[in-house]
Amino acid sequence: MGPLPADWTPADIEALISEDDPEKMPYVPIAVSMGCDEGDRDWAETVCVRLAAHPEEWVRGNAILGFGHLARAFRTLDRPTVEPLVRQALADPSSVVRGQAEAAADDITHFLGWSPRP
């Protein structure tokens, strides 16, 4: 996905997060949320939670969008953790983050049956 290797591992992703390369970071939450398997689902959600507070809007927005991908693929999220993050993103000053949060909220509502919208 983008500049990330197709055969990435969780260790590769953790190294990229530590590196915080502005060219690669926006791809990290998308790669983990769309490319993880059931065994790494909790880790992928944790990555998205960590990156939901990133200072760069595309990283933050894609981390929120990652929750929608995980909801669609696995039909589960840690609601007490994720719901406030999506709600906060819906009110983010960045239109990028708000747009990604709208898409995630739609997926969460559709696939999990609860709405993160206030």
N, C-alpha and C positions, 0 to 999 in steps of 0.2 A: 504494500500500500504506500504510494508515494515514494519517499526516499527510504522507507523502511524495508528491510529484507523480507521476502515472502515467507521465509522459514524462520522467522523470529522466535525467540524463546522468552519466557518471563525474565530470565536474567538479562537478555538483550534490552528488554523494555526498561527494566530497572536502571540499567546503565545509561540509557537515553534520558531517563528522567533526571538522573544525577547530573548528566551533562548539560541539560536544559538548553539544547541547541534550538534557537528560534525557528530554524527552517524545518526541523523534524518534529518538534513538540506538538504542533496541531494534529499530526497524524497518529500520535500515540493513543489517545483515548478511542479513536475510531478503530484502529488496528486491534486493540485488546477487546473491545466490545463486539466487534464483528468476527474476530478470528480466534476467539477462545473456545475451548470445549467445556463440557460439563464439569470436568475436574478443576478447571481454572476459573470458573464463573465467579466464585466469591472473590478471588484475587482481582479479576477484571473490574468488578464492582468497586472494590477498594481503590484501585487505580483511578477510576472515574471520580470517586469521592475526593481523593487527594487532589486531583487536578481541577476540580470544580471551583477552587479558590485561587487558581493560577492568575497572575497579574495580566497575562496576555489574553485578549478577548477570544481569539480563535481556539486557544487551548481550553479555556473555561467553557466556551460554548460547545465545543466538541465533546468535552467531558459530560456535560448535561445531556447532549444528544446520545451519548453512549448508553445512558440509562434506558432510553427508548429502544435501542438495539437489543440490550440485554432482556428487556421486558418481552420483546417480540420473540427472541430466540429461546428463552428459558422459562417464560411465564412466571417469573418471580423476581422480586427485589426486596431489599430490606426497607420496608416502608418508613419506619421511624427515622431512618438515616436519610433516605433519598427524598422523601416528600418535601422536607423543608428546603433542601438544596434546589429542587426544581422550582418551588415557590419563590425563593430568593432570586433565581435566575430569570423568572418571568418579569421581575421588576428591576433587572440589572440596567445600569445606565447605557450599556452597549446594545445597539439594535441587533448585532450579530448574536450575542448571548440570548437575548429575548427571542429571536427567531428560532434558534436551536432548542430553546426551552419549550416553545409552542409545539414544535414537532415531537419532542420527547413526551410532553404532556398528552398529546394525542395518542401516541403509542401506548403509554402507560394506562390511559383510560380504556383504550380498546382491548388491550391484551391482559390487563390485570383487574379491570373492573373498578378501579378507584381513581379519582381525579386529584392531581396535585394542584389544581387551580384553586385559588382562594374562594 
